[in-house]
Amino acid sequence: MNVVTQSEGQASAVLLRALEPVRNVEGRTQGPGLLCRSMGIDRGLNGHDLVSAAFHVADDGAPAPRAIVMRPRIGVDYAGHWAKRLLRFYIRGNPYVSRP
């Protein structure tokens, strides 16, 4: 699931590869395919506004994690110098990470 964070024409997005379900999510969510399947995400949501009431991303109110890990992205060897950049972030020890 890609979340675009800027207006059209601005290259700025976040790829969500996994998530820790808080509520209203059934099934495994470790990996992009499992994540989308468990949340009923398909191409019909292209362009959807993620601050709408129907389907949105929200802060669960939990305290911020203390140990954020930064690693190179997975499966982007073709991306030249971007392949080695530390652009993958996850909470250390979280069992919902797709592949540490």
C-alpha positions in Angstrom: 0.0 0.0 0.0 1.5 3.3 -1.1 0.4 6.5 0.7 1.1 9.6 -1.2 1.9 12.5 1.1 2.1 15.5 -1.2 0.1 17.0 -4.0 0.2 15.6 -7.6 3.6 16.2 -9.3 5.5 16.0 -6.0 7.5 12.8 -5.5 6.7 12.0 -1.9 5.1 8.7 -0.7 5.4 6.0 1.9 5.2 2.3 1.1 3.4 0.4 4.0 4.8 -3.1 3.9 3.3 -4.4 7.2 1.4 -3.2 10.2 0.4 -4.2 13.7 -3.3 -4.5 13.7 -5.0 -2.5 16.5 -8.7 -3.2 15.6 -10.9 -4.0 12.6 -8.2 -6.0 10.8 -8.4 -9.8 10.4 -5.5 -12.0 9.2 -1.8 -11.6 8.8 -0.3 -8.2 7.9 3.4 -9.0 7.5 4.1 -8.1 3.8 2.4 -5.9 1.3 0.2 -8.6 -0.2 -1.0 -9.9 3.1 -1.5 -6.4 4.4 -3.7 -5.4 1.5 -5.7 -8.7 1.6 -6.4 -8.5 5.3 -7.6 -4.9 5.0 -9.6 -5.4 1.8 -7.4 -2.9 -0.1 -7.5 -3.2 -3.8 -7.1 -0.9 -6.8 -10.6 0.5 -6.2 -8.9 2.6 -3.4 -6.5 4.3 -5.8 -6.7 8.0 -5.1 -8.6 7.5 -1.9 -8.3 10.3 0.7 -6.8 8.7 3.9 -8.3 11.2 6.2 -11.9 10.3 5.2 -14.2 8.5 7.7 -14.6 5.4 5.4 -11.0 4.2 5.4 -8.2 6.2 7.1 -4.9 6.0 8.8 -5.0 7.2 12.4 -2.8 7.5 15.5 -3.7 4.9 18.1 -2.6 7.1 20.9 0.1 4.7 22.1 3.4 6.2 23.2 6.0 6.5 20.4 8.3 3.5 20.1 11.8 3.9 21.5 13.9 1.9 19.1 13.4 2.7 15.4 15.6 0.6 13.1 16.8 2.1 9.8 17.8 -0.3 7.0 18.1 -0.3 3.2 14.8 -1.1 1.4 14.1 -4.7 0.3 14.1 -5.8 -3.4 15.3 -2.5 -5.0 18.8 -3.6 -6.2 17.9 -1.9 -9.5 17.6 1.5 -7.9 21.3 2.4 -8.1 22.6 4.5 -5.2 19.0 4.6 -3.7 19.2 0.8 -3.1 21.6 1.3 -0.2 20.0 4.3 1.4 18.5 3.8 4.8 14.9 4.4 3.8 13.2 1.4 5.6 12.0 2.1 9.1 10.5 -0.3 11.7 10.2 -0.8 15.4 13.0 -3.1 16.7 11.6 -6.4 17.8 8.1 -5.8 16.5 6.6 -9.2 15.4 4.6 -7.6 12.6 7.7 -6.5 10.5 7.6 -8.2 7.2 11.3 -9.1 7.0 13.8 -7.5 9.4 
